[in-house]
Amino acid sequence: VGTYGFQSSFRPHIVFPQQLARSGYNTAGYGKILHFESDDRSIWNYDSWENHWYQYQGEELSWQNSSTMPDKNKKEEDFRDYQFALKAIEAIKELHSKSKEKHWMVGVGFKLPHLSLHVPFKYYDMYDKKGGSYDKTIDLKDNELKYPFLSPEIGYKCCAADQFVFQKNKGSEKSTDSIPIGDINQQLPDKMHEELIMTYSAGISFLDAQLGRILDVMDNKNLWDTTTVILTSDHGMHNGEKGMWEKWTLFEETTRVPLLISHPKSPNKGTRYSAPVELIDVYPTRLYLLAPRYDEKQICHADNL
């Protein structure tokens, strides 16, 4: 379709909430969704709020005490993802009360468990290797912490940062204990993997809590019989596997993501599909499930490419 960098060149194509807005829906979006900040009223015709997440994501790096930072001081309510969930909850309640007027769609994009791995301390404490629920089965063997010697070197892309800063006093103090990273022959140390996996797990649990707050509203408002819910992610993450950290490869760790769809009339409730699927198919699947009114010729302006 002629789109190579979505952030700068998806137009004149129409993104999913834009199509619903054109079909008569109220659409609202909160958080990290389009990977650039925009209050484009043709996409979010009811409400949008991103709270400068892109700027905030960069700022976190400058004041973190370590590469993975459990935070004992910042309130959970002050984390961006908590605020995005709160905005989504408020919008769902408002739009549900107006549902006789229009169909509606609410999108919410969370940052965690993405870098920076900055999390409320209580979620890290759940996985602390000393007394928490840390699972030793996620420890990697020495050969799993190093880039596979039979893999092509072009597949190696370790990190955006050039060093990893270890925690000091579980992230509560500024640390200067670090190692350089980015060497294809380097084996990442066990300590680095432990801090990565515990803080990454903490980020997932914090995100689960935010998602749970939203799903509680689904329960309270009896929305499951009338609402389609889709949960997915834009990428996975290396946490030391193959000697790499972050998202920059085509290995399974970064290309496999969750994809859950709850649809009131689905005949496949509670089942799992094991064959590979592509996120590019989520858009047409949504249109198939929701069947909004639309002109198919207007979705992709092929004549403008």
C-alpha positions as CSV (number, residue, x, y, z in Angstrom):
1,V,0.0,0.0,0.0
2,G,3.0,2.3,-0.2
3,T,3.4,2.8,3.5
4,Y,7.0,2.1,4.8
5,G,7.1,4.3,8.0
6,F,3.7,4.5,9.6
7,Q,4.6,7.4,11.8
8,S,5.2,9.7,8.8
9,S,3.5,8.2,5.8
10,F,0.2,6.3,6.6
11,R,-1.9,9.1,5.0
12,P,-3.9,9.1,2.8
13,H,-4.9,5.7,4.2
14,I,-7.5,5.5,6.9
15,V,-6.6,4.0,10.3
16,F,-9.2,1.9,12.1
17,P,-10.7,4.4,14.5
18,Q,-10.9,6.9,11.7
19,Q,-12.9,4.4,9.7
20,L,-15.3,4.0,12.6
21,A,-15.6,7.7,13.1
22,R,-16.6,8.0,9.4
23,S,-19.2,5.2,10.0
24,G,-20.9,7.2,12.8
25,Y,-19.1,6.0,15.9
26,N,-17.9,8.2,18.8
27,T,-14.2,7.4,19.0
28,A,-11.8,8.2,21.9
29,G,-8.1,7.4,22.4
30,Y,-5.8,7.5,25.4
31,G,-2.1,6.9,25.7
32,K,0.5,5.5,23.3
33,I,-1.5,4.4,20.3
34,L,-0.4,5.9,17.0
35,H,3.3,6.3,18.0
36,F,3.2,10.0,17.6
37,E,1.2,12.6,19.5
38,S,-1.9,13.8,17.7
39,D,-5.4,15.0,18.6
40,D,-6.6,14.6,15.0
41,R,-10.3,15.0,15.2
42,S,-10.8,12.8,12.1
43,I,-9.4,9.9,14.2
44,W,-10.6,10.7,17.7
45,N,-13.8,12.6,17.2
46,Y,-15.0,12.4,20.8
47,D,-11.8,12.8,22.9
48,S,-8.1,12.1,23.0
49,W,-5.4,12.5,25.7
50,E,-1.8,11.4,25.4
51,N,-0.2,13.5,28.2
52,H,3.0,13.9,26.2
53,W,3.9,10.3,26.6
54,Y,6.7,10.4,23.9
55,Q,8.4,13.3,25.8
56,Y,7.9,11.6,29.1
57,Q,9.4,8.3,27.8
58,G,12.6,10.2,27.0
59,E,12.7,12.1,30.3
60,E,12.5,8.9,32.3
61,L,15.9,7.9,31.0
62,S,17.5,11.0,32.3
63,W,16.4,10.7,36.0
64,Q,16.3,6.9,36.5
65,N,18.7,5.6,39.1
66,S,19.4,2.5,37.0
67,S,18.4,0.9,33.7
68,T,15.6,-1.0,35.5
69,M,14.1,1.1,38.3
70,P,11.6,0.0,40.9
71,D,10.3,3.3,42.3
72,K,9.6,3.5,46.1
73,N,8.6,7.2,46.0
74,K,6.4,7.8,43.0
75,K,2.7,7.0,43.6
76,E,1.1,4.4,41.4
77,E,-1.5,7.0,40.5
78,D,1.2,9.2,39.0
79,F,2.4,6.7,36.5
80,R,1.3,7.4,32.9
81,D,-0.3,4.0,32.4
82,Y,-2.5,4.4,35.5
83,Q,-3.7,7.8,34.2
84,F,-4.4,6.4,30.7
85,A,-6.5,3.6,32.3
86,L,-8.4,6.2,34.3
87,K,-9.2,8.3,31.3
88,A,-10.4,5.2,29.4
89,I,-12.6,4.2,32.3
90,E,-14.2,7.6,32.4
91,A,-14.8,7.6,28.6
92,I,-16.4,4.1,28.7
93,K,-18.8,5.2,31.4
94,E,-19.7,8.4,29.5
95,L,-20.0,6.8,26.1
96,H,-22.1,3.9,27.5
97,S,-24.5,6.4,28.9
98,K,-24.9,7.8,25.4
99,S,-24.9,4.5,23.6
100,K,-28.5,5.0,22.4
101,E,-27.2,8.0,20.4
102,K,-24.1,6.3,18.7
103,H,-21.9,3.3,18.7
104,W,-18.5,4.0,20.4
105,M,-14.9,2.9,20.5
106,V,-12.3,3.5,23.2
107,G,-8.7,2.8,22.5
108,V,-6.0,2.8,25.2
109,G,-2.3,2.4,24.6
110,F,0.0,1.4,27.5
111,K,3.7,2.0,27.7
112,L,4.8,-0.8,30.1
113,P,6.3,-3.3,29.9
114,H,8.2,-1.3,27.4
115,L,11.5,0.5,28.2
116,S,12.2,2.4,30.3
117,L,11.5,-0.2,32.8
118,H,10.4,2.2,35.5
119,V,7.7,0.6,37.8
120,P,6.0,1.1,41.1
121,F,8.0,-0.7,43.7
122,K,5.3,-3.0,45.0
123,Y,5.1,-4.8,41.7
124,Y,8.8,-5.4,41.6
125,D,8.7,-6.7,45.2
126,M,6.3,-9.4,44.0
127,Y,9.1,-10.9,41.9
128,D,12.1,-10.1,44.1
129,K,14.4,-13.1,44.0
130,K,14.8,-12.8,47.8
131,G,11.3,-13.7,49.1
132,G,9.2,-12.8,46.1
133,S,7.6,-15.1,43.6
134,Y,10.6,-15.2,41.3
135,D,10.4,-18.3,39.2
136,K,13.8,-20.0,38.7
137,T,12.5,-21.6,35.5
138,I,13.0,-18.3,33.8
139,D,16.8,-18.3,34.5
140,L,18.7,-18.8,31.3
141,K,21.7,-21.1,30.7
142,D,25.0,-19.6,29.7
143,N,24.6,-20.5,26.0
144,E,21.1,-18.9,26.0
145,L,22.6,-15.6,27.2
146,K,24.9,-15.4,24.2
147,Y,24.2,-14.8,20.5
148,P,23.9,-18.1,18.7
149,F,27.1,-18.7,16.8
150,L,25.3,-20.3,13.8
151,S,23.0,-17.3,13.3
152,P,23.9,-14.7,10.7
153,E,25.5,-11.6,12.2
154,I,23.0,-9.3,10.4
155,G,20.4,-10.6,12.8
156,Y,22.2,-9.1,15.8
157,K,20.9,-5.8,17.2
158,C,21.3,-5.6,21.0
159,C,20.2,-2.3,22.4
160,A,19.4,1.4,22.0
161,A,21.6,2.2,25.0
162,D,25.4,1.5,25.0
163,Q,25.5,0.4,28.7
164,F,23.4,-1.3,31.3
165,V,23.3,0.3,34.7
166,F,22.7,-2.1,37.6
167,Q,20.4,-1.3,40.5
168,K,21.7,0.0,43.8
169,N,19.5,-0.8,46.8
170,K,16.7,-2.0,44.5
171,G,16.7,1.2,42.5
172,S,16.3,3.6,45.4
173,E,19.8,5.0,45.0
174,K,21.7,6.4,42.0
175,S,24.0,3.7,40.7
176,T,27.3,4.0,38.9
177,D,27.8,0.2,38.5
178,S,27.4,-0.5,34.8
179,I,28.7,-2.6,31.9
180,P,29.0,-1.8,28.2
181,I,26.7,-3.7,26.0
182,G,26.3,-4.2,22.3
183,D,29.2,-6.7,21.5
184,I,28.0,-9.7,19.5
185,N,30.5,-11.9,21.3
186,Q,29.4,-10.7,24.8
187,Q,27.6,-13.0,27.2
188,L,25.2,-11.0,29.3
189,P,25.7,-11.6,33.0
190,D,23.2,-13.4,35.2
191,K,22.7,-10.3,37.4
192,M,21.7,-8.2,34.4
193,H,19.2,-10.9,33.3
194,E,17.7,-11.1,36.8
195,E,17.1,-7.4,37.0
196,L,15.7,-7.3,33.5
197,I,13.3,-10.2,34.0
198,M,12.1,-9.2,37.5
199,T,11.4,-5.6,36.4
200,Y,9.9,-6.7,33.1
201,S,7.6,-9.0,35.0
202,A,6.7,-6.2,37.4
203,G,5.8,-4.0,34.4
204,I,3.5,-6.7,33.1
205,S,1.8,-7.1,36.5
206,F,1.4,-3.4,36.8
207,L,-0.2,-3.3,33.3
208,D,-2.4,-6.3,34.3
209,A,-3.7,-4.2,37.2
210,Q,-4.6,-1.3,34.9
211,L,-6.3,-3.6,32.4
212,G,-8.2,-5.2,35.2
213,R,-9.5,-1.8,36.3
214,I,-10.9,-1.3,32.8
215,L,-12.4,-4.8,32.6
216,D,-14.1,-4.2,35.9
217,V,-16.1,-1.5,34.2
218,M,-17.1,-4.0,31.6
219,D,-18.4,-6.2,34.4
220,N,-20.1,-3.4,36.3
221,K,-21.8,-2.0,33.2
222,N,-22.8,-5.4,31.7
223,L,-21.0,-4.6,28.5
224,W,-19.7,-8.1,27.5
225,D,-22.8,-9.0,25.5
226,T,-22.6,-5.8,23.4
227,T,-18.8,-5.0,23.2
228,T,-15.9,-6.4,21.3
229,V,-12.5,-6.2,23.2
230,I,-9.2,-6.7,21.4
231,L,-5.9,-6.9,23.3
232,T,-2.5,-7.0,21.5
233,S,0.9,-5.4,21.4
234,D,3.2,-3.9,18.7
235,H,6.2,-6.0,19.6
236,G,7.8,-8.4,22.1
237,M,11.1,-8.0,24.0
238,H,14.4,-9.6,24.5
239,N,15.4,-9.9,28.2
240,G,18.8,-11.3,27.7
241,E,17.8,-14.2,25.4
242,K,20.5,-14.6,22.7
243,G,22.6,-12.0,24.4
244,M,20.2,-9.2,23.5
245,W,18.0,-6.7,25.2
246,E,15.1,-4.7,23.8
247,K,13.0,-5.2,20.6
248,W,15.2,-4.8,17.5
249,T,15.3,-8.3,16.0
250,L,13.1,-10.7,14.0
251,F,13.6,-13.5,16.5
252,E,10.5,-15.0,18.2
253,E,11.1,-13.0,21.4
254,T,10.3,-9.7,19.7
255,T,8.0,-10.8,16.9
256,R,5.5,-12.9,19.0
257,V,2.9,-10.8,20.8
258,P,-0.4,-11.5,22.6
259,L,-3.6,-11.3,20.5
260,L,-6.9,-11.8,22.3
261,I,-10.3,-11.0,20.9
262,S,-13.5,-11.2,22.8
263,H,-16.6,-10.9,20.7
264,P,-20.1,-11.4,22.0
265,K,-21.3,-13.6,19.1
266,S,-18.0,-15.6,18.7
267,P,-18.6,-19.4,18.3
268,N,-14.9,-19.9,19.5
269,K,-15.0,-18.5,23.0
270,G,-12.3,-19.8,25.2
271,T,-10.4,-21.4,22.4
272,R,-6.8,-20.8,21.3
273,Y,-5.4,-20.6,17.7
274,S,-1.9,-21.9,17.3
275,A,-1.1,-21.0,13.7
276,P,0.8,-17.8,13.0
277,V,-1.4,-14.7,12.3
278,E,-0.4,-11.2,11.4
279,L,-1.3,-7.9,13.1
280,I,-2.0,-6.4,9.7
281,D,-5.1,-8.6,9.7
282,V,-6.5,-7.1,12.9
283,Y,-8.0,-4.1,11.0
284,P,-10.1,-6.1,8.4
285,T,-11.0,-8.6,11.2
286,R,-12.4,-5.7,13.3
287,L,-14.4,-4.5,10.3
288,Y,-15.8,-8.0,9.7
289,L,-16.8,-8.3,13.3
290,L,-18.3,-4.9,13.8
291,A,-19.7,-4.5,10.3
292,P,-19.8,-0.7,10.3
293,R,-21.2,1.2,7.3
294,Y,-18.3,2.2,5.0
295,D,-17.3,2.7,1.4
296,E,-14.6,0.2,0.7
297,K,-13.0,2.4,-2.0
298,Q,-12.4,5.1,0.6
299,I,-10.3,2.9,2.9
300,C,-7.2,2.8,0.6
301,H,-6.8,5.6,-1.8
302,A,-4.7,3.6,-4.3
303,D,-5.1,6.3,-6.9
304,N,-3.1,8.7,-4.7
305,L,0.0,6.5,-4.3
